[in-house]
Amino acid sequence: MKKIFVLTGEPSGDKLASTVISKLKNKHSDIEYLCLGGAHLSKLGIKSIYDLKEVTYIGFTSVILNIFKIKKKIDETVNKIIEFKPDILFSVDSPDFTLRVAEKVKKINPNIKTIHFVAPQVWIWREARVKKFKKFLDHMLLLFNFEKKYFDKENITSTFVGHPLLEKNSKAKTDLSNIIKKDKKIISLFAGSRSSEISILLPILIDFIKLMNEKYNDYLFVFHATDENKTYINNIVKGSNLNNVEIVSEENIKFQILSNSVFAVSKSGTVSLEICNAKVPSIIIYKMNFLNFMIVKFLVNIKYANIINIINNKEVIPELLQNECNSKEIYKSVVYFLKNPSLIDKQINDCSNTLDEIRSKSSSSDEASSVLLSYLG
C-alpha cells in the first residue's frame, strides 16, 4: 500500500491540505495516511502525530523565544516521518517549519518524494531561498500563476493549481434561523487562526462592536473561528457583555454566514480570498508587536499586506495596519463603506476581476491531487 505523510503547521494549512486529500481519497481509496494536522484532516480520518497547536508560532520574536522547542519539534517530526516510510511527504504552507522538516527528511531518505503546496512568498522577501529549495523539493504546487517564473528560473518543477478557497462551493444548506435574525444585518469578523493573532485583534474588534452598538441596533456580529480557538473567543466575548455576537466554527455554517453578510472585517491572510469570492465587501486589519513590525518593514519589498492589493499594486481593499488598526479607525471605515453603496460595488467588481485572473481553469484540489498521484506511479 502506498503511503503519504501530510505535514501542516497551522489551521489554514490544515484546511488547504484537507481539500486536496479529500479529492485524493475519492480517486484512490488504497493509500495510507499519517499527518501533522488539525481538525480538517482529522475529519477525513487521518491521525495526527501530535496537536497542531504545538507547532503554531507567529512572529519573529515568538519564534526566537521558542527556538529550542521548535528545533525539538522539527527533529521529532522528522523521526516520525522516517519511521512511517511514506512514498510522498506532502507539506502545506508554514515554510519555516514544514520546509525545514522536508529538507531533513530528504537528506535521510532521498527516495521520499517531497511535494510542497503554497510556495513561500519569495516575491515578498528572501527570493534567494529558491536556490535552496532545489536541493530537497521534487515539486512545488502554486496558488498563483505569477509565482511560476521564480521557480522556472531555478528549474524547479512547479505547477500552478490555483487556490482551493476559490472553488465553487456546493455545500448543503443548513437552517441558520437560530443564528440569523431577520431584523439583523450580519457583519462577519475574522480575528485569525493563531492564538497570538487573536489575543491582539479580538479586544480591538470587541471595542469596534461596542462603538457600532452606540449608533446602530440592527447588526449581528459573527466571529468566524476554528475548532481550536472557538472556546477561547467565546470566553472573551462572554466577558464583554455583548448580546449581538455569535461565534461559529463549523465550515458549512461559516460559508453561509459569510454569504449572507453585508460586510467583513478580516485579518490579513488567505481568508480574504474567501471573502472576495463570496462577493462581500471588506477591510483588512493587522497588528503585531513593534519589534516584529520593524523587522518585517525592513525585510519586505512590497507596499501592501493583502494579496488582492499586491496583485493590483493598489489598495483595492482598505488596509488598517499597526497604529491604524484600532477600534475607531475600523468603525469609521466600516460606516463609510456602508453609507456608500457605490464604493461597495466597485470593490466587489475589482476583486471579482482579480480572482478571475488567479482562479484555476479546472479545480485546484483536482490538479494538486493529480500531481500527487503522478508521483505514486
N, C-alpha and C positions, 0 to 999 in steps of 0.2 A: 504493500500500500504506500502511495506517495504521501509525503508529509510537508506541511507548510507551517512555519512559525510566523505569527503576526505580531509585530513589535510596534507599540504606540507609546507616547509619552505624556499624553493629556487627553481630556474628554473629546475635544474637537477631532483629534486624530483617530480616536476610538470610533467616532461616528463615521468618519470618512472610510476607514478600513472596513467597517461593517457593510457599507453599501456594495463594496467590491466582493467581499467574501460571500455575501448573500447571493449574488449572481453566480459566483463560482460554485456554491453548493447546489444551485439549481441545475448547473451544467454537468457537474461531476459529484456524485454522492460518495465516491470511494477515496476521499482524501482525508487524512488525519490532521487535525489542527491542535496547536497549543499556542497560547498568546501571553503577552503582557498587555492587558487591555482593561476596559471598563464595562459599563452597563450594556452598551450596544453589542459588543462581541459576546458578552455573557448571554444575552437574549438569543444568540444564534447557537447556544450550547457549547461555546468554546471556553475551556478552563483557562484562567489566568494564573501565572506563576506566583503573583502577589498583587496586592492592592495598587491600583494605578496612582493613588494619592502619594505613594511612597517615592515616586519619581517626578512628580509635577512641581517644578520650580519655575519662577519667573523673575526676570530682572538680574542684572549683573551682580548686585550686592548679595542677593539671596543665594545665588549660585556660589559666590565666593565663600559665604558663611557656611554653606553646606557641601563644600568641595570634597571633603573626605567621605562623607555619606554618599555623595553622588558616585564617586570613584568606586566605592564598595558595591553599590547597586549595579554599576556597569559590569564589574567583574562577575558578580553573582548571575546577572542576566546572561552574560556570555557563556558561563559554565552550564546554565540550564539549556541554552540553545544547542551547544555542542553535545550535551547529553541526549537531547531529543533527536539529534541527527536528521534535521529537515532537508528536503531537496531544495527548498526555497526559504530564504529569510525575507519576508515581505515587511519592510519598515515603512512607517507612515508618519510624516511630519516630525516635529520636535527634533531637528537635526543635531543639536548639540548633545542630545542623549542618544538617539537611535543610530546616528551615523558613527558615533564612537563605538557603539556596540558592534555594528556591521563591520567596521574596519578590523576589530579584534577577532571577530568570528572568521572573517575571510583569511586572516593570517594563520589561524589554527587549522581551518579546514577549507582550502581553496575550492573544493568540489561543491560547496553550498552556494547556490546562485543567489546573489543579492540584488533585490529589486526594491527601489525606493520610490514612494509616492509622495508628491508635494516637494518640488525642488526647493532647496534653501534659497532664500531671496538674494541671490548673488547680484541682481540688478539694483539692489538697495545698498549692499555693502559687502566687502570681502570677496570680490569677484575672483581673486587668485585661488580661492578654495577649490574651484572647479578642477584644476590640475590634480589636486589630491584625490578627488572622488574617483578619478580614472583608475587608481590603483586597486580599489576594492569594490566598486559598483559595477554590476553587469548591465543594469538597465535603470533609466530614470523615467518615471511617469510624470508628465507635466500637466498642471492645471490650466496654464495659459500658453497660447501659441507663440507669443513674443519671447518666451523663455528659451525656445529651441536653439536660437543662434548661439547662446552662451555655451551649450553642451556640444553642438556640432563643431564649434571651433576647436574643441579638445578631443574630437572623435569619440565622444561618449554616446553610446546608443541611448536614444531617448524617443519617447512617443508622446505627442500631445493628445491627451484623452479628454480634456475638458474638466469641468467641475461638477461632481455628483450633486452638489446642492442646487444646481441649475436645471436638474432634470425635471420633466413633467411629473407632477405628483398625482397619483391616482388613489390616495388613501381614502378609506371608507369614512363616511360622515359619522360623527359622534354627537349625541344630544348634549348641547352645552348650555341648556336653559338654566342649569343651576349655577353657571358662571356668568354668562352673558345676560344682563338685564336689558329689556327693551328700551328703557329710558336712559341708558348709559352708552356713551361712545368710548371705545377701547383705545387706550394708548399702551403699546407694548414696550416693555423695558428689558434691556439686556445688560446685566451688570458683569458678565464674564463667566468663565467656567472655572477659573483658578481662584482659590481662596484669597490669594494675595491681591488679585484684582478686585474681588467682591468687597473685601474689607475697606478698600479705598472708595469705590464707586457707590456702594449701597447707601451709606449715610448721605451722600450728595443727592442721590435720586429720591430718597425719602424726604429730604428738605424741599426738593423740587415739587413733589406731590403736595406737600403742605402749602406751598405758595400757590399752586393751582387751585387747591381747595378753598383758599381765601376768596378767590374770584369766581370760581365755577363749581357747579354741583352736578354736572351731567357727564362726568368722566369716570371710567373704571380703569385702574392702572393694573396691568398684569405683568408680573416678573416671570420671564422665561428662565427656568433653572435646569440644571442637570440633576439626575437622581442623587449624585454625590453631594450636591450643595443645597438641595431643596430645604432640608431641615434647618440648616444654618440661616438661610434667608428668612424662612418662616419665623424663627425665633426672634430675629432682629425686627421684622415687620410687626410682630405681635406686641413688642415693647414700644412701638411708635404711636399706638392709639389711633390708627387709621382704619376706617371701616369700608373704604372703597378700593381695597388692594387684594389681589389674588396672586397665588404662586402656582405655576403649572410646570410639570416636568415630563409628562407623557408626550411622546413625539407627535402623535396624531392630533392631540388636543392643542399642542403648541402651534402646529401648522394652521389649524382652523382659527385659533385666536389671532394669529398674525394676519391671516387672510381677511379677517373681519375688523382689523384695526384701522383707525383713521390716521395714526401716526406712530412712529417708533423712535425711541432714544436708545442708541446702541453703543456699546464699547467698540473700539476699533478691532476688526478681525473678520474672519470669513463669514460670520453671521450676517454681515451687511449685504452679502450677495443674496442670501435667502430673503432678506427684507426687500431688496430691489426686485427680485424675481416675483415676489408676491404683489408688486406694484403698490407698495406702501411708502409714503414719504418719510424721511428720517433725518436725524442729525447724528453725528458721530462724536463720542466723548472718550477721553482717555487721560489718565493721570498716573504718574509714577513718582517715586521719591526723587529728590533733586539730584542726587549723585547719579542715579541711573539715567535720568533725563540728560544730564550734561555729557555722559559717556555716549549715549545714543546720538545726540546732536553732533558730537564731534565725528562720529564714525559714518553716519548715513549720508548718502548723496542724493536724496530726493526731498521734495518740498512737502509732500503730503503723507498722511498716515493710512488713508483708505485706498484700497485697490482701484475703485472706480475713479477716484480723483487722480491717482497715479497714472492710470491708462490715458486719461483725458488731459493730463498736465494742467488741470484747473480744478477749482473747488465746485464740483457738481453737487456734492453733499457737504453742508457746512461741518467743519471740524472744530470742536471746542477742546483744546488740549492744555494740559498743565494748569496755569493760573486761570484760564478761561473756563476750565472745567469746574464750574461751581453752580449751585442751585439757581442763582439769579440769572446767570447767562443762559442756562438751559431753559429756564422759564421764558425769558424774553424771546429766544429763538423759536421755541415751540409755538408760542402765542402768535408770533409774527407770521409763521407759516400758516397756522390755522385760520388766520384772518385774511390770508392772500391765496385763494384757490389757484390763481394763475401760476404762482411760484411752485405750488404742489404739482400741477400738471406738467410744468417744464422739467422739474426734477425727475418725475416718473418717466417722461418721454426720453430724456437724456440717458437715464440709467438703462432703460429698455434697449436703446440703440447700442449701448456699450456691451450689454450682456449678449446681444446677438453676435457681436464680434468674437466673444470668448467662449461661446457655447459649443459643445461638441456636436459634430454633424449627426452622430447617432446617439449613443448613450455612453457616458464616461465610464460607468461601472462595468458595462459590457466590454468596452475596449480595454480597460485595465485588467479585467478578469481573463480576457483572451490572451493578453501578453503573459500573464502568469501561467496559463495553460500551455503556451508555446514552450515554456521552459521545463515543463514536466515531461515532455516527449510523448 
